Amino acid sequence: MTKRHLLLILLIAIAVLSSCTTSTPVQETVAKKESGQLAFPPKPDEPHYYFERMIRGNLDILPDDDDGLLKRALTGEKRKAIGFVKPYAIAVRHGRIYVGDAPRRSVMVFDIPAQKFSQIGVEEDDDGHGKLARPMGLDIDKAGNLYVLDASLHQVMVYSEDGKFLRSFGDSTLLYKPAGLAVTPDGTRVYAVDIGGSSSDEHKVVVFDGITGKFLHNLGHRGTGPGEFNLPRDVTIAPDGSIYVVDGGNFRVQKFNKDEKYLSSFGALGRQSGQFSRPKEAAVDSSGNVYVVDAAFGNFQIFNPEGKLLLAIGSRSNTNGPALYSLPAGIAIDDDGRIYVVDQYFTKVDVFRPIDTPEDGGWIGKFSKKADDIYKDSTKQSKAEANIDTSTTTSPSSSTSGSAIPTENAK
């Protein structure tokens, strides 16, 4: 008799015995199953992206095998689930996903190709450095080094690809209320957004030498004119060196060249496509297209480098599901074109695959689930949350949704 047959017999026996006892049912959140892949935009338009998977914790990327199943069937042991508490910023490189979670005081690392999970910034190193307090902005240089802007420490913390603390720079005299962050590919310049506040004039982007940590200068100041900011939220750098700043309080995205000279802006306050209500983080793909998350619209909008709207993906919703959002925040794009979107309320990361990337292609394709399993992702993590190692907020039940433009979703 094979191990798999023995496992099946044991599981049936356990199920029969369980049916004879009285127990409190576990509340499950099950996504509505759809045939085929969820495409954006939906038919009859030609699709450009497919929803691929949802990540809510470590069990969504860690492998399982017959040995593990058999052990749990015999002993009743449960897999330890480590899920998000309040995720915000996200960065990704070669299928390795970094998500900042302020209540956890760490950056959660989901290495899909290696099928490993870890956390950065949880403990101090031997010299008493490297522990995070409130991670906000994240970015990665071409060497794989991780840069974390900590809002409580008022510092940029730098870690190697394997999570070793390297250095830190900045202080409260330079960074009043830190938010987003970007680093040039070679690591020589770091741009840290200072959101300021209603009672502060510190609405700027602070520029550091990424190697020495030396403060260089500030980009912009409070105002409404070109190159001025009102409650800036994030910054991102395009392949050609252009710098895009999400100017939240002015409801626009401003573009600067690599020498930090103001070039143009796009967006305005409103409920129409191409406008903004509560813009959060931004990202740029290899073609220079700009992706901007809007928490009020419950979506992200895609613009070309000149600021022309190309597509909006997502819907605002009170129930979780693929491309459904209640409080979207972070966004990142890997070099295989996959889009990663964070929702704070639903404590998840949604992953979208461009249509020209094969289902089994790119950095995580060979680890992707079948289409029928995509809608079970939230179920697996919801079951595990009963045994999670810290308190979390249980999200509402899941459903599916197509894409929508801001006009249909703004409040």
N, C-alpha and C positions, 0 to 999 in steps of 0.2 A: 504493500500500500504506500503510495507516495505521500510526501509531506503535505502537499496541497489537498489530497483527499482527506487526510487526517484532520487538517485544519477545518475543512468544510463540515465534517461530522461533529467536531467540537463546537463550532459556531451554531449549528442546528440544535445541538443539545442545550447549549446555553440559552438560545432563544426560547425553546420549549419550557425550560425551567423558569425563565423570567416571566413567561406568560401566566405562570401559576402564582406569582407573587404580586403584591400591590406596591406600586412605587409611584413617585411623583414624575409626571411626564416632563421631558426636557423640551422647552420651547425652541422650535427650529425656524430659521429664516431660509426659505427655499425660493430661489429665483425661478420665475416662470420660464419654461423651456420653449425655445423657438426653433423652428427648423432652419438649417443652414447657418450662415454667419451674419451677425448684425453689421450692416454696412452703413457708411456715411459718405456722402449723403444717401438717403434711402432711394429706392426706385420711385419714379422712373429715371432719376438722374444717374449718371455713371458714378459708381462708388470710387472713392479715393482711399478710404481706410476701413479696416475691419476691427471691431472689438475683439480682443484676443483673450484676455484673462483678467482676474481680479486678485489682488494680493491684500490680505488682511493680517497676516502674521507669518511666523516662521514655518508653520506646517504647510503653507501653500507652496513652498519651494523645496522643502526637504523631502528626500526620497523615503519610501517605505517598502518593506519586503515581506516575504512569507515568514521569515524568522521573527520579525517584529510582531506581525499579526498573531502568530502562534503563541509567542510569549505573553502578549496581552490577553489572549483568550484563556490561557491557563492560569495567569496570576491576577487578572483584573487590573493590571497596571495601565495607566493612561499616558499617552504622549504629552509632554509638557508643551503647552501652547504659550507663545510669547507674541502678543498682538500689540497693535498700536493703541496708545491712549489718546493723544492729541497730535497727530502728525502735521507737519507744516511744509517745510522746504524739502526739495528732492533734487538729487543729482544722479546721473547714471553714466557709466563708461563700460563698454564691452559686456553688457548684460549684468553688470554689478551695480545694484541699486542702493543708494544711500538716502535715508529718510530721517530728518531731524524730528525728534519727539521731545518737546519741552518738559512735560511731566516726568518722563523717564530720565531726563537729563543725559540723553545720549543720542548718538546717530546710529540707527539700526541699519545693518548691512545685509542685503539679500543677494548673495552671490549665486545667481541661477546656473551659470555654466559649471561652477564647482559644486553646486548643490550644498552650499554651506550658509549658515546664519551666524552673525556675530554682532557685537555692539562696540562702538567706539566712544571713548570719553567717560566711561563708567567709573574707572579707577585712576588714581594718580600713578605716575611712574615712580621710579626709585628716588627721583629728585623732588617729588612732591608736585609735579606739574602734569597738565594734560587732562584734568577732570573738567567736564562740561557742567554748566549750570542751567543755561537756557539757550539751546542751539536754535538759530534762526536761518540765515542765509547759508547756502552750500554751493560749492563749485569744485571742479577737479581740473588740474592741469594735465598736459599731455604725458607727463611722467607718472600719472596716477595718484599724485598727492592730493589729499582732501583738505579743503579750506572751509572752516566753520566760523561764522560770525556769531558770537555769543552775546545775547542782549543783556544778560546780567553782569557778565565780566567786562563788557565793553571792549572786547578784544577779538582779534582774528586768531583762531587756533589752527595750526597746520599739523597734519598727520600724514604718515606714509601710507602707501596702499594697503599694507597689512595692519594698519591701525596704531603704529608707533608714533608717539608724540614727538614732533620735531622742533617747533618753536611757536611763539606767540608774539603779537605786537598790537599796539593801540591801547588806549585807556579812555576814561570817562571825560577827559578834557578834550578829546578829539571826537569821540562818538557819544552823542547825547542819548539817542534812542535808536540803536542799530536795528536794521531790518534785512534787506537783501544784500547779496554779494556776488561778484564775478571776478574771475582771474584770467589773465591772458594765457594762451596755451603754453607759452614758455615760462610762465610763472613770474615774470619780471614786474608785472603791475597787478595790484589788487584794488578793486573798486568796492567800497563799502558804503551802502546807502544809510544815511541818517534821516529817519522819518520826521524827526523834530516833534512837533505837537502844536496844539492850538495856542499854547502860551509860550512857545519857543520859536526863535528865528533860525534854529539849526536844521534847516531843510536843505540838504546838500548830499553830494557824493564825495566821500573822503578817499583820496588816492594815496596808496602806499607803494613803496618799493617792495615787491613781493619776496625778494631775496634777503634784504637786510632788515625789512620791517620799518624802515624810516618813513616818516610822514613826508609826503611831497607837497600836496596842496589840496584845496577843495575845488570841486567842480560844481558851479552853480550856487545859488542862495535863494532865500524865500522870495516868491513873487509869482506873477502870472505871465510874464513876457517870455520870449524865446530864450531858452537856456536857463530859465528860473524854475523853481520847484515849489509845490505846495503838497506836503505830505507824500513825498516820493516813497515807493514801495519796493521796487526791485530794479536790478540792472543786469543786462546780459550782453555778451559780445558775439558779433557775427564773424563768420570765417574771414571776411575781408577786413576785420578790425573795427568795423562800425560798432558804436556803443549805443544801446537802447536803454532808456530809463523810463520805468513806469511812473508817471507823474500823477499819483492817485487823486490828490485834491484838485488838480486841474483837469482830470478825466481825459488824459491823453498819454501817448507814448512819444518821447522826444528822441531824436536820432542825432548822434554826434559822429564825426569821423574819428579815425584812430588817434588823431592829434587833439581830440576833445573839442573840436570846433563844431558849433551848432550847425546842423544842416536842415532839419525839417521836423515836423510833428504830425501825428494823425490821431483821430479820435476826438470825441466831445461828449459832454453830459447828455444822456438821452436814452430812449428805449428802442431805438432803431438799430438795424444791423450796422456794425462798424463803430457804434458809439459805446460808451462805458458808463457803468454805475458804481461798481466797487471793484476796480481792477486790482489784481494781486500780483502774482509772479508772472514772469515771461521767460521764453526760451527761443532760440533760433536754430533752424535746421541747416543742413549742409548747403542748401540752395539760397540761404539768406532769408527765408520766410520767417516771420515773427509770430509766435503763438502767445496769446495773452489770456490768462484766466480771469473771469469776472465772477465774484462771489454772489452778487445779486442776481445775475442772469442764470447762474448755475451752469456755465458752459466755458469753453475756451474758443476764441476766435483766431483765425489764421489770416495773416496779412502778408502781402508780398513786400519786398524791401522798400518799395515806394509808399507803403501804407494802404494799398488797395485791399479790401476785404475779399478773401478767397472762399472761406468756408467757416461755419460755426458748428461745433459739435457739443452735444450735451443738452440736458434739460434740467430745470430746477424741479426738485421733487421732495416729498416728505418720506418717501420709501426708497430703500436702497435697490440698486440694480445696475446693470451695465449702462454706462454713460448717463446715469442719474446722479444729481449732485444737490446737496443741501448747503454745504460750506466748502466749496473747492478753494484750494490755496496754491499749492506748488505744482510746477510743471517742468519736465525735462525731456530731452530728445537724445536718444543714442545715435551713434553714427550709422546704424543700420536703418534709421528712419522711424523706429518705434517711438511712440509717445507715451509718457508716464505722467499720470495726473493724480494728485493727492486730494482727498476730501477729508476735512477735519472731523465733521460730524459723523459721517459713515465710517470713519477710521479705516480708510482703504487707499489702495493705489490701483487705478484702472490702466490697462495697457492696450494700446491700439497699434495695429500693424498696417503700414502702407501697402496698397494693393500690389505694387511692383516688387515687394519682398515676399518670396515664397513662404508658405506656412511653416515649413521646416527650415527656413533660411535665417540668416542673421545670427546674432549672438545667442538668442534663446530659443530659436525655432525648434531644435531637436528636443527641447524640454517642454514644448507647448502641449496643452491638453487637446483632446479631440473636441470637435465643436459641441457634442452632446454633453461634455463634461464641464465646459466653460461656465455654464449656469449653475453648477454645483459648488463653485469655489466658495461662495459666501456661506453655504450650508456647513461645509467642513469646519471653517473657522468658528462659526457660531456654536457648533456642538462643543468645540474645544474650549470656548470661553468660560465654561463652567469650571475649568481647572486652570485658568490663566494665572500667572504669578503675580498679578496686580489687578486692582479694580479697574473695570472699563465700563463704558456705557453701551448697553446692548442696542444695536440699531434696529429700526423697524424692518418688517419683512420685505423681501426683494421682488422686483418686477422688471420688465424690460421696457426700453423706450428707444425711439428713433431720435435723430438729431433735430434741433430746433433753433431758430434764429432768436435773438434777444427780444424782439417784439412780442413773441409768444410766451416768454418766460419771465420778463422783468416784473418786479413788484414795486 
